[in-house]
């Protein structure tokens, strides 16, 4: 299971803070809800694509002694299941749906995959905004305009990591998880 936590907004700042500050502790297991503290269980590394740069960042792992499951603490600029950093991912989607040519080095097939995944998850995004913002929000009928309106709503929340954390806390999965 992944647990999103806001540390900082850039991978370089995160890497510096990871090695200099105290580790985040989880007081109860999100799987079995045991009240005993979950033990620090090591570190693994993952790639984060931040625009034109690729970072190899450390991720904390915790282990529950009761249920035996692990929890990873992912920085909020990452999206679970994607190597693309959240701000970069949202900008790619915005450019794709607004038909803005992208100077990004990502392959066209990769951009199509991301946009299809977003389209598949639109109903859950609509549900989120109707529950958390306004139950009477009206969305356009055409999928293209609906996607643009949803992206505008995501950007209106504030910084991308704020939206991602709120969404993850509500559904326990990333907004582009299938």
C-alpha positions in Angstrom: 0.0 0.0 0.0 1.1 3.5 -0.7 0.8 6.4 1.7 1.1 9.9 0.2 2.9 12.5 2.2 3.9 16.1 1.3 7.6 16.7 1.9 8.6 19.3 -0.8 7.8 20.1 -4.3 10.9 19.1 -6.2 12.8 15.7 -6.3 16.2 17.4 -5.5 14.7 19.0 -2.4 13.1 15.7 -1.4 16.4 13.7 -1.8 18.2 16.3 0.4 15.5 16.3 3.0 15.3 12.5 3.0 18.9 12.1 4.1 19.0 15.0 6.5 15.6 15.1 8.3 13.8 12.6 10.5 11.9 9.8 8.9 8.1 9.9 8.8 6.5 7.5 11.3 3.2 5.8 10.8 1.3 5.3 14.1 -1.2 2.7 13.0 -1.3 0.2 10.1 -3.6 1.3 7.2 -4.3 -2.4 6.4 -5.3 -4.0 9.8 -5.6 -0.7 11.8 -3.4 -2.1 14.6 -2.7 0.6 17.1 1.0 -0.3 17.4 3.5 1.7 15.5 4.5 0.3 12.1 8.2 -0.4 11.9 10.6 1.2 9.5 11.5 -1.6 7.1 14.1 -0.1 4.8 14.2 1.9 1.6 13.7 1.2 -2.1 14.4 3.6 -5.0 12.2 4.6 -7.9 12.5 6.8 -10.9 10.7 10.1 -11.2 10.5 11.8 -14.6 10.5 15.5 -13.9 10.1 17.3 -17.3 13.4 16.7 -19.0 15.2 15.2 -16.0 15.0 11.7 -14.4 15.6 11.4 -10.7 16.2 8.2 -8.7 14.6 8.9 -5.4 14.5 6.9 -2.1 11.2 5.7 -0.7 10.6 4.7 2.9 9.0 1.3 3.6 7.3 0.3 6.8 6.2 -3.1 8.0 3.3 -4.1 10.2 4.2 -7.0 12.6 0.5 -7.9 13.0 -0.6 -8.4 9.4 2.8 -8.6 7.7 2.0 -6.1 5.1 4.2 -3.1 4.0 3.4 0.5 3.5 5.5 2.8 1.3 5.6 6.6 2.0 5.5 8.2 -1.4 6.2 12.0 -1.8 3.1 13.8 -3.0 4.8 15.0 -6.3 4.8 11.3 -7.4 1.7 9.6 -8.7 1.3 5.9 -7.6 1.9 3.6 -10.5 3.4 6.3 -12.8 7.0 7.4 -13.2 6.0 10.8 -14.4 5.9 13.5 -11.7 2.5 14.8 -11.0 3.0 18.4 -12.2 4.5 17.1 -15.5 1.7 14.5 -15.9 -1.0 17.2 -15.5 0.8 19.6 -17.9 1.0 16.8 -20.5 -2.7 16.1 -20.1 -3.5 19.8 -20.4 -1.5 20.1 -23.6 -3.0 17.0 -25.1 -6.6 17.9 -24.5 -6.1 21.5 -25.6 -4.2 20.4 -28.7 -1.1 22.3 -27.7 2.0 20.9 -29.4 4.3 19.4 -26.8 8.1 20.0 -26.8 8.4 17.0 -24.5 10.6 14.1 -25.5 7.9 11.5 -24.6 6.7 9.3 -27.4 3.4 9.9 -29.0 2.2 6.5 -27.8 3.0 7.3 -24.3 1.0 10.5 -24.4 -1.9 8.5 -25.9 -1.7 6.0 -23.1 -1.8 8.7 -20.5 -4.7 10.5 -22.1 -6.7 7.2 -22.4 -6.0 6.4 -18.8 -7.3 9.8 -17.8 -10.4 9.3 -19.9 -11.1 6.0 -18.3 -10.9 7.5 -14.8 -13.0 10.6 -15.5 -16.1 9.2 -13.9 -14.3 8.7 -10.6 -13.0 12.3 -10.8 -16.5 13.6 -11.4 -17.7 11.6 -8.4 -14.9 13.1 -6.3 -15.7 16.7 -7.3 -19.4 16.1 -6.7 -18.8 14.7 -3.3 -16.1 17.1 -2.1 -16.9 20.4 -4.0 -20.5 20.7 -5.3 -23.1 17.9 -5.9 -24.8 20.0 -8.6 -21.7 20.6 -10.9 -22.7 20.2 -14.5 -20.2 18.7 -16.9 -20.3 19.0 -20.7 -21.6 16.0 -22.6 -18.6 15.7 -25.0 -15.7 13.8 -23.5 -13.1 16.2 -24.8 -14.7 19.3 -23.1 -15.4 17.2 -20.0 -11.7 16.3 -19.7 -10.7 20.0 -20.0 -13.2 21.0 -17.4 -11.9 18.3 -15.0 -8.3 19.4 -15.5 -9.4 23.1 -14.8 -11.0 21.9 -11.6 -7.9 20.0 -10.6 -5.7 23.1 -11.2 -8.3 25.2 -9.2 -7.7 23.2 -6.1 -4.2 24.7 -5.9 -0.9 22.9 -6.2 -1.2 19.5 -7.8 0.1 17.7 -4.8 -2.8 19.1 -2.7 -5.4 17.7 -5.1 -3.6 14.3 -5.3 -3.3 13.9 -1.5 -7.0 14.8 -1.0 -8.1 12.4 -3.8 -5.9 9.6 -2.5 -7.2 10.1 1.1 -10.7 9.9 -0.2 -10.5 6.9 -2.6 -7.2 5.2 -1.4 -5.9 5.2 -5.0 -4.4 7.7 -7.4 -6.7 9.7 -9.7 -5.4 7.8 -12.7 -5.4 4.4 -11.2 -7.4 1.9 -13.2 
